[in-house]
Amino acid sequence: MADTQLSYRTGQPVKAGDWIRIEGGRASGRVREVVSSLEQAREKGLATRGVVVDAQPKGLVFLSEQCLSEDPLQFVRRGPGEEVRFQLAFALGLGAVLLLPAVYSLFEAIYSGIATGQVTVISLGYTSTHRESVPWQAGWARFAAPVLLVAGLCTFDGSRGTTVRWWFAGVATAIALVLLCFSAWFIDMRGASIFIALSAFLVIAGALDRRFGRRVAASFVLACTMLLVWQLVRTT
């Protein structure tokens, strides 16, 4: 008999990243992983299917299929998947490493802005780093990034993604690192718009790939490429 998909009482499937309540609604948590087949369970050394829930302050808890039938999960809302949480956790770790250089960069930018009226902005590349001196107003990313980084790290609560504070800290830190490492892109609206558009393109393509498969993601990439080529031909 084929394994059925684990679901809530409402019929919605249980997915990694879901915000849920357990123990009759007395405790809240986030679904870390869904062990949806007996094959997956055996690979993890488990006897049955179930879900791994990150429920603070208990930590990671495995709820078997039998436990779920006796005390069903209460669905609260969908949330970002584990891959997104891991990426933001990596950004938080990198932000902690770069905290002192970022603070030094802030004071250097303030000194340079007062002394010369200009600041140096950068854009990291695979083989080289682009550097450019611009008026301090255009180099706003050099000033904003360290402040946002400090705010993000101060907000971090170590909950592994089970609180809104953790997600705010991760997003703020990730944005700060982008501003810090690619400040040259944000000296004007055109550069900022191109950078944001490219980032959104990659995020959407990845989301389509995870949700609908490689074929849909490839079609999206092809459509965007054709649209870009058409725009270039029309303007030349």
Residue, then its C-alpha position, 0 to 999 in steps of 0.5 A: m500500500a502506497d504511503t499517503q501524504l501527512s496532512y492536517r485535519t483540514g486536509q492541507p498537506v503538512k509541509a516543512g516551514d509550517w507554523i503549527r501548534i502542538e499539545g492541544g494548542r498549548a505549545s507552538g513550533r515550526v515544522r522542520e522536516v516531514v518524514s512522509s514515507l516509510e523509506q525515508a523513516r528507515e533511512k533516518g533510523l525511525a520506525t514510522r513516518g512523522v514530522v520533526v518539529d522545532a518547538q522552543p524551548k524543548g528543541l527538536v521533537f519527532l512526532s510519529e504518525q500515531c502521535l499525530s493521530e492522537d494529538p493532531l497538529q494545529f495549522v497556523r500558517r505557511g512559512p518559508g522552507e528549511e532551505v530559506r532558514f538555512q540560507l538566513a542562518f548562514a547570513l547571520g553567521l557571516g554577519a557575526v564574522l564581518l561585524l567588526p570590519a563593518v563597524y570599521s567601514l562605517f567610521e571610515a565612511i563617516y571620516s571620508g565623507i566629512a574630510t573629502g565629501q566622497v566615499t568609496v563604494i565596491s562591488l565584489g566579483y569572481t576575480s576582482t573588486h570594482r571600486e569607485s569614489v562617489p559623493w557621500q549621498a550616493g554612497w548611502a549603502r556604506f552608511a546604512a549597511p553597518v547600522l542594519l547589520v548591528a540591528g539584525l544581530c542585536t535582534f537575533d534570539g537563537s530560536r532557529g527560526t521559530t520566532v518572528r524576531w529570528w526571521f527579522a534578524g536573518v532578513a536584516t543581516a542578509i540585506a546588510l551584507v548585500l549593501l555592504c558587498f555591493s554598495a557600488w550598485f546602489i549609487d543610482m536608481r538604475g543600478a539598484s533597479i537592475f540589482i533588485a531585478l536580477s535578485a528577484f529573477l533568481v529567487i522566483a526561478g528557484a521557487l518555481d523549480r522547487r514548487f513546480g519542477r525544472r520544466v516550469a523554471a526553465s520556461f520562466v527563464l526562457a520567457c525572461t530571456m526572450l523578453l530581454v532580447w526583445q527589449l534590447v532589439r527594440t531600443t537599438 
